[in-house]
Amino acid sequence: QRLEICEKLFKEGIPAVYSVGLKNGFDEAKLLKEKGAEIILVDVAHGGMKLVKEIARKIKKDLKLYVIAGNIVTFDEANEYKKYDIDIARVGVGPGGTCITRLVAGTGFPQLSAVFETSETGITVIADGGIKKSGDFAKAIAAGGTVAMIGSFFAGTDETPGLVKNGKKVTRGQASATYMKDNGVETGEFRSAEGVSLEVSVKGPVKNYVEELMGGLRSAMTYAGAKNIQEFQKKSVFCLISQSASKESAPWLLDSKG
């Protein structure tokens, strides 16, 4: 079915990224290339493994495809990606809206710090996860991300799958127990669910939320005095703030009882 989708999208001139795993990843990439694929993502939760880098390099070298791999979060991992000639690093462990990796596995990394660290190497970065508001998107780009990968922010929009019941839709992480069960992945001694399923309110067209992100980014660039993304990343200044300052960032009048 995926090969059919790839062929259809290619004929219609619609660019897409196609993911492969570690098992038979190279062979899958080869079949996808035959159907028109140009970009392959080696899609693994722990993208720092040697096997991930080796498969990504083999796909790049032998199939002449553009290669993304991940997820990673550190400067050292990003440098390793550059050594293996990987084009793009997907960055983020644990920040997603339906992700519980940090609770289940005790593993993760602050997302903004991860974007800072990896982009510092000069590799192109996809900031994956943690976007709750348009301001988060703006900060992901300011910190060095070229692209932001967003899921939960769009949950409940008309274009998302699922039936509407009582004005709500179900959204679920790929590592949730229900998603894995529906896709033939079993949890057990060597694998646990690292995502959740939950109901969200129906939001309307996704176009409105894309425009919200674009508007927030443009406004942030204006505050920074930046004419383009490169200037924005150069001119943006980050600072540590206290809990009180964080609370001040929200519309505090809503909490007022007076």
N, C-alpha and C positions, 0 to 999 in steps of 0.2 A: 504493500500500500504506500509506503514512504517513497519508494522508487517511482511509483505512478504520480505522486504529488510533485516530486522533484521534476519529472519530465514535463508535467503540465505547467508548472511555474516557469520553467526555462522557456517553453514555447511562447508563454505569454509575456516574457520579458520581465518577470518579477524576481528581483534579487532575494536570496534567502540564505540563511546559515543552516547547515545540516549537522546534527550531532552524532557522534559515534562514541562507543565505550571502549574499554580495554579488550574485551573479548571480541575477536574478529574485527577490530576497529579498522585496520588497514584494508581488509577485504570489503568492508561496508563502504569505506571512502572510495574505493576503486569503482564499485558499482554505481555509487552516486555520481561520480565524475562522468561516467558513461551516459548518464541521464541529464547532464548539463550542470551539475554542481560546481561551484568555483571556490566556495569557502566551507571549510570543515572545522567543527568544534570538537575537540577531544574532551568530552564532558565527564569529569570525575570530581567527586566531592573534595578529595585530597589531591590536588593537581601537582603537588610537589614530588610525587613518587617518580622514581627513575623510569619506570615503564611508561608512564604518561609522556614524559619528555622524549623517550625513544620512539614511541609510535608517532608522536606529532612530527618529529624530525623526518621519519621515514615517509610519512604522507607528503610532507613539504618537498622532500628531495626527489622521491621516486614518481609521485603523481603530479608534481608541479602545481599544487593547490595552495591557496592562502589558508594559513592555519591559526586557529585560536585554541588555547588550552586553559584549563583551570578547574577548580579554583585555587588561588594562592593568596597570600597576604603579606609576605615579607620581602625586604630588599634583596636578601640572598636568593630567595626563590625566583624573583624576577630576573636577577642577573643570570641565573642558571638557564632560564628560558631564552635569554639572548644568546647564550653560548650554543644552545640547541637550535638556533635560528627560528624560533617560534615568533610569529608576527605580532600576536596580541595576547595579553594576559587577562583572563577574567578573574576579578579580585573580589573576595568577600567570603568569610566563613562565619555564619551565625547571625547576620543582621536582618535576615528576611522576616517579613510580617507573619509568615506561617512556619517559621523555622524554630526548632527547639534544640538544635545541635549543642548549644552552650550549656543547656540544662541536662541533656541526656549524656553527652560525651565529655562535658567539662572542657570543651575545646572551642576556640574562637579567637577573634582579634577585633578591637574597635575599628569600625569600618572606615572612618575618616583617616585614622592612622595608617590603615592598610593601603589606602589610595595614595597617601603621601609617600609611603615607603617604596611601593612598587613603581610609581611613576617617576621617582627620583632617578631610576636607572635609565630612563629614556625610552623604555618600552611603551607601546601603546596599551592603554588600560581601559577595560570595561569595568566600571564600578557596579558591582552586582549586589543589590539589596540595601535596605535601610532607608528607602525614600518614603517618608510619610507626608511631607509637604513639598511644595515647589522650592522652598528654601533649602531643603536637603539636597535636591537635585542641583541647585546652583552651587552649593558647597562641594558636592562631589566633582563637578567640573572644575571649580576653582582650585581644588586640591591636586588636580592633575589628570582627572579622568577625561577621556575623549568621548566616551559613550557611557550612559547609565542604563543598566538592565533593570527593568521595573516590572513587578508582578502585582503585589497586594494593593498598590495605589490604584490600579485599574480594576480590581475585583468588584463585581457587581454591575459593571457597565454592560450595555446592550450586546456588545460584541463577544463577551465572555460566554463560555459554554455553561449549560445547566438550566434546569427548569426554574421558573419563578413561582414561589409559593409564599403566600401572605406577604408579598412585597419584598421577599428576600431570595438570594441565591447562595448556594454553597460554594465556597472557595477552599481549596486544599493545596497543601504543599506537595511537591513530588515525592518527598520523603515521608509523607503521612501514611498511616497504616491503611487507610481506605484506598488511597491512590495506588500503593504498592500491591494491594490485594487485587485490584481491578486490572493490574498490568502484569500479573503473574510473578511478583516478587514476594518471597516469603520472609517474614521476620523470624528470629529465633536466637540461638546461642551466639551466632556470629554477626547478626544484624538486627538493629532495633529501629523503630520509627523515630525519625528526627524532624518530623513536621506534624502539623495539626490541620484539622478540617474545621471550618466554622461558617456560620451564616453571616452574610453582609447584606445591607440594604441595596436595592436596585438603584443605580445612579444615573442612568440615561446614556447618551452617546459617549464613546471614549474620546471623540474629538474634543469635547469640552475640557477634558482632563489633560490632554496633550497641550491644548492652548494655555491652560493654567500653568503648566510646567514651562512653556516657552515664555510666557509673560513674566513669570518669576525670575527666570534666567536673564531676560533682557533688563529687567529692573535692577537686578544685582550688578550687572555689567555697567549700568548707568552710575550706580553708587560708587563703583570702583574707578570710574572714568575710563572704561575700556571700550575700544571700538570693535574688537574681535576677541575670540576665545584665547588666543595667545597672550594678548594684552591683559585679559581678565586674570589669567593664571599668574602672570608676572606681578600684577599690581595688587592682587587680593592679599589682605593681611588677616591672619588667624590669631586668636588669643584665647587663653584659658579664662573661664568665667566661674564664678561661685554659684552655688545652688540658688542664692537669692537673685543673682543676675539672670539665671536661667528662668526662674519664675517670672521675672519682670518682662521677659521676652514675649510671654503670652498676654492676651487681653485680660489683665488682672481685675478690671472692673467687674467681670463676670463673677468673681469670687467675693466681691464686696457685699457685706450685709447692711451697710449703712445707706 
